[in-house]
Amino acid sequence: MHRQTLSQRIAGCGLLIVLMCWSSLGSPASSATKPAAKPAPAQTQTTPAGPQVFGVTEVIPRSERALGRLREIRQKLDADTSVSVVETALPTWAQQSDEWWNMERRILGDGGSVQRVNDLLYEWSLREAQLNSWKLLLVDSSKAWVEEEQTVDRIIANWQATLSALKGDAPPEVRDKAAEVLRESDATRRMLRDKIARLVAAQVKLAEQSEVLNEMREQLGAIRKQSGKGLLSLDSSPLWNAISGAQVARSIASQISESWLVLYDDTISLLKLIQARLLLHLVLFGVLAGLFFRLRSVSRTVGEIQLTPAEQFVLDRKFSSALLLTLCWVPVLYSDASPRVLRLVVLLALIPVLVLSPAILAQRFRSGFYVFLALYLVDFLRHYLPPQWLLARILLLCVAVFGAVGIVALLRQHRRKKPVVGPVDNAVYVLLRIGLVLFVGSLVANVVGNVSSAEFMVSPLLRLLFIGVAFRLGAVVVTTFVVLALRTPFALLSRVVRERGAAAAAHLRRMVNLTAVGLWIYLALFNLGLLTGLAEAYSRSMGREWQVGAVVLSVRELVSFVLVFSAAYVLSRILRLVLTQEIFPRIRLPRGIPDALELLARYGVLLFGFILALASAGVNLSQVTLALSALGVGVGFGLQNVVNNFVSGLILVFEHPIQVGDLVEVGSHYGRVQQIGFRASVVRRRDGAEVIIPNGELIGTKVLNWSLSDQLRRLDVPVPAPIGTDAHRVIDILETVAGGCPQVVADPPPRAVLEQFGESSLKFQLRCWVYGENVFPARDQLSLAINKAFEEAGIQIPFPQADVHVHYAEEQRREIGVGQRPEVTGLAGTKKELV
């Protein structure tokens, strides 16, 4: 059993005490033991329960105030137009709604397509929203007028009691004033009751129209279900029977005339909508076109931030790009308009789409796109005819035939050419084959009499293709704006844009493209008739709940928690980027303060987001406090090491004895600090290995920080020289070599000293100062330079030597020979003399 360090005990006990204090302050149990707070004294009511009788001297001043209040109420009655607006607009709205529904019901009686039913459901929702807005308007007015009527009733009661209480000797002026207040009060009450009666009548009419709309919704729901089932059944006579009739030419002529009238009415309605905001559209178009010119003139050529070929193509066609963005704002500006009327904006959008389509379409696909665009225009005109009409079926047949022929021509053209291998080309060819199957299937279904299936196979395909190209072009136009804005002098003031401009542009392009894809998917689901079903399924899934013991889990609460916490996480990342890249580099702060502030801000946002996510999920925070207090006991005893490392991480952040980028030596590990976390820190060694060291070890053990106060570090290079060498000459050579090394700083200057006398050499020490990251390169360069300088000066690097003298006896000397001293060479270059 190992012994606990002092910091571990302090950390565990400290956290336990904090959690227990927090629980004692915030838990329900502790709050129940506190004495109940004394209730605040109730405010005295200024208005008495019964009628108030005024004295003779109070009648005149109080009558003036009462008459002023009555005049104020009458002015409000005259200024209020809520009831008159509903009374004026509701009859016209009801008549138009009846005409619209009668016409659509007659058309749907012959069979309704999925797209038409979707349009009707959307228009029905617009009408319901209009009714709801009128209802809310009247509800707000009714509350106000009921309160004012109560005020007038109190005034009448007070002054009737006052007039009855006045004695005979009261001045006639006082009686006249009280009578005047009563007359004005009666007149005001009649006006209020008339207004309330009109308001109630308007509410009754709105309720009647709501019932009519509910009946429409039920019929639309039944037709929608029937249209889905009718995709697999014959809903019309075969085409050859419809064409063989005797009155075919006259029927087609009448259908053209009727559809032209519908198209004319919708065009007039659109022009009336635009006429009120024509100046706004012109200003918006002018601003967008002017922005293109201005951004192009002020944007600088930055190496990392470059326009893509598609963006450059769009930039060269400024007016078409501005027109496309202007038309994209039409559904936003006219969100309450009928979808059939707003669809006419597509005719104007054909112009910029045709001009800008080469930006995103390869040369081999453009001719096919133009063919599909023409087919889309034909299908757009066919939408103004009931689907079972002969002219509508003929137009649908033409769309299917020419579409199939166009796809076959594209496939044969590309089959004759050299095959192109790539994911995009393969996907396009797969989609072309699927389109061919759909067009042929529509042709067959139309001929045999299944018009609903024939329309469902072709019409959504053409619409989604056009919408997809338009959205993709809109995304390219928006990204062109963004990239040009990033290249302006104002944007280049940002360090992020200057240093990471290409990455920022890529992130923004990705966000814009994802937004465009999301909108396209939404419209695709709407056109396919799946949006309503998915919305209902989503509502049902969000309402599902599970009960685990006393805890009730809801899908909606879990989704809310995840979304809120994810938003907090993204916000913390953005805040970290702004602080580290934009704010802190521009402010002179003491060492370690920026890292501490950044860490506090990031985890503070995460903590606040976590609490907000719990609140949004419906979690009672008092229960969380109780759970944390119980958890604190386990933390204090079972997780002491984790808590110790956590507290040590806080000490490292605020006391900052070690910072990111410091060169440290912890035990046998020497390297640079890469990261300081709440539990452990990462040190990267010289050999590239990353060592994860618990924060408790960095606080509780000795750590050698080579860059705590500054980055300078003294480098000691030992240099030996032979005995007998001029020491001053060696010192000059060493200092000269160090002064010529680029890694050695000039202040303090390098210095060489004779450190000691060795057995076979003079030991010199070269002392110089370098920055921490240049220690090892400087040591290598200095060693090579000193060796070269010694060679040029004729100074040899000494090696260890030893003289061994061997003494022999007299007899051995005579055997060897008097005066002879044979030499024997030993190990390590030692020389031995035999004596």
Summary of the structure (lengths in Angstrom):
residues: 835
radius of gyration: 45.2
end to end distance: 67.2
largest distance: 172.0
contacts: 2388
relative contact order: 0.06
helix: 70%
strand: 9%
